[in-house]
Amino acid sequence: MKTRTRSVVAIAAVAVVGVPMTVTATTAAWNTAEWVHGEVGTSTLDCADGTGFASVASGRFLSGSLLGLDLDPLADLEQMVLALDGAGDVTVSPSNAIDLGSAPPESYVYANPFDVTALSAINVDLTGFTVGLPGAALGAVNQYARVTADGSVAGASGLVNDSGAVLVSDTTPPASLPARARVGLSGILPAVTGIADANLEVGAVAASSQVDGCALLRDQLWGETAPASAVVRDYGIAGLGLQLDAPVVQSLVSTTTTAVNTLGGVVGQLTGPGGLIGSSIGAGVDAGLPGILTTRVGGNVSITGLDLLGSVATLLNTPLTDGVVTIDLQAGTIDVDLDALLPSLNNAAPNTEIVLNDAVLNPIVDRAGVLLDNWSSQIVAALTAELREATVTVALEAVVAAPGIGILPGLNVLTADIGFVGPLGALLDGTAVLTIGANAVGTGAAVDALLTALGLPNVSQLLSTVRQLGSSLVSTLANTLTTTITGALTTLGGTLATAVTAVITALGSVVDALPSVVSLMVNVQPDQPNAPPDATFTAASGESTAEYKVAALRLGLADGLGGIAVATFATASAGPVTAP
């Protein structure tokens, strides 16, 4: 027996290398009968202790073409291929593949982790796949092949263990999965205002193919039906997602901040003796007294305990999600868990096309709309609550004066100290209680003489009137403040609605374009019905079995100009196996 290796020229990147795990023995059970048939060159076909079978197995993580670049030459350099001839000589490609515990001359097992750095030039990011994971020390881009002298062969790729078993399913815990790979879509999607980049995210994928070549050859050459276990193909896909880099989302933060600052300016107009609260109180005192009297207001009105931006900080910093659509305002991204909207990606029949249509994609826009509408409502509600809880302190002095008449000069008639300390919400609701202390100014006789000359009530009567103005002043304040605050909040809500509409419009444009530029197929098996035309395999011939391939995911991308790019993730191949 000779072991041959085929050298390859390294791409300008270093291959990922990991420490192989303990080799697990195969669980396949082979029949022990020895078969004899005249058409077989060796005249015997011993499946219990047979030797002399020639076979091929391979694992290829990525093949196809993207952005006009044929990936197959690159993938050919990186794939794992084992070829065993009838004389027992094995060819290992590439030559630097990791031996996982070969036992010559009976069996050979090798792995060659895919070099993800070689894909950076074509906008494919697989860096997260290189991390060692529980049960998969070589990461999620492993490429595996096993050949044996008795005709049993296996190929695997993706997130597989060192025995070629698939470690991906719908129920795989997140801690056992790597970060998702990303395939750039910007080159094929139409330009959309507010969207800077778009990526299809591919979760961990894996495929394996195991063949009992001896059993298949008995079936093929002599009609002895092979058991179902003679060909076992498996695949797994951890998930698919869509990620958008969306400055239009990030602008929601700046738009909200500007709108909140504008609202703060409106609140600022309520304070001070000449602010809206002070002037409303002055006008209310005027309205409660005979029109010829005048009121001058001094003192101060302040609002404390108010942090408008702080009240919405959590809403601006916490991603919005319903478990399917996630909107990160700070990062300016929209993430969609596509597999939550699609039919199951796993356990599908061979060559199942995953259809992207309105029924699948429209809920993305609907969900985002609900998230953002709820968010904008929460912003307004948080600001409203913050305003209502702010403390208003009123410490005003209203001076009521009468004009002069004839030889009688104008005089200050009375002063009223008007006070309040409490939440702004009480003023808005009209439930606040103002304190009013009124006192006469100067000599009562002189003031009364002037008031009599003017045909007005005397000081005592005016003092009584002023002291009873509390409820009317509160009512006036409630109407004025409600109009002002509600108007400002309504304006803010309208500003947010406009910004949200821009996000939904941008997202809708991307979603509308997806069906025309992206196609998906899972469990791709070239020898089965409905296989894509570019999926090829080696058919059975003479004393050789067919090649049994399976790929976890086939991604098709159309550029709108008639160009089609196809990338196939996680392909496993076992066979052909040739009789001795």
ABEGO torsion letter per residue (X at the ends): XBBBBBBBBBBBBBBBBBBBBBBBBBABBBBABBBBBAABAAGBBBAAABBGBBBBBBBBABBEBBGGBBAAAAAAAABBBBBBBAAGBBBBOBAABBBAGBBOAABBBBBBBBBAAAAAAAGBBAAAAABBBBGBAAEAABBBBBBBAAGBBBBBBEBBBAAGBBABBAABBAAABBBBBBBBAAAABBBBBGBABBBBBBBBBBBBBBBBAAAAAAAAAAGBBBBAAABBBBBBBAEBBBBBBBAAAAAAAAAAAAAAAAAAAAAAAABEAABAAAAAAAAAAAAABBAABBBBBBEBBBBBGBBAAAAAAAAAABBBBAGABBBBAAAGBBBBBAAAABBBABGBBBGBBBBBBAAAAAAAAAAAAAAAAAAAAAAAAAAAAAAAABBBBBBBBBBBBBBBBEABBBBBABBBBBBBBEBAAAAAAGABBBBBBBBBBEBAAAAAAAAAAAGBBBAAAAAAAAAAAAAAAAAAAAAAAAAAAAAAAAAAAAAAAAAAAAAAAAAAAAAAAAAAABBBBBGBBAABBGBBAABBBBBBBEABBBBBBBBABBBBBBAGAGBBBBBBBGBBBBOBBBBX
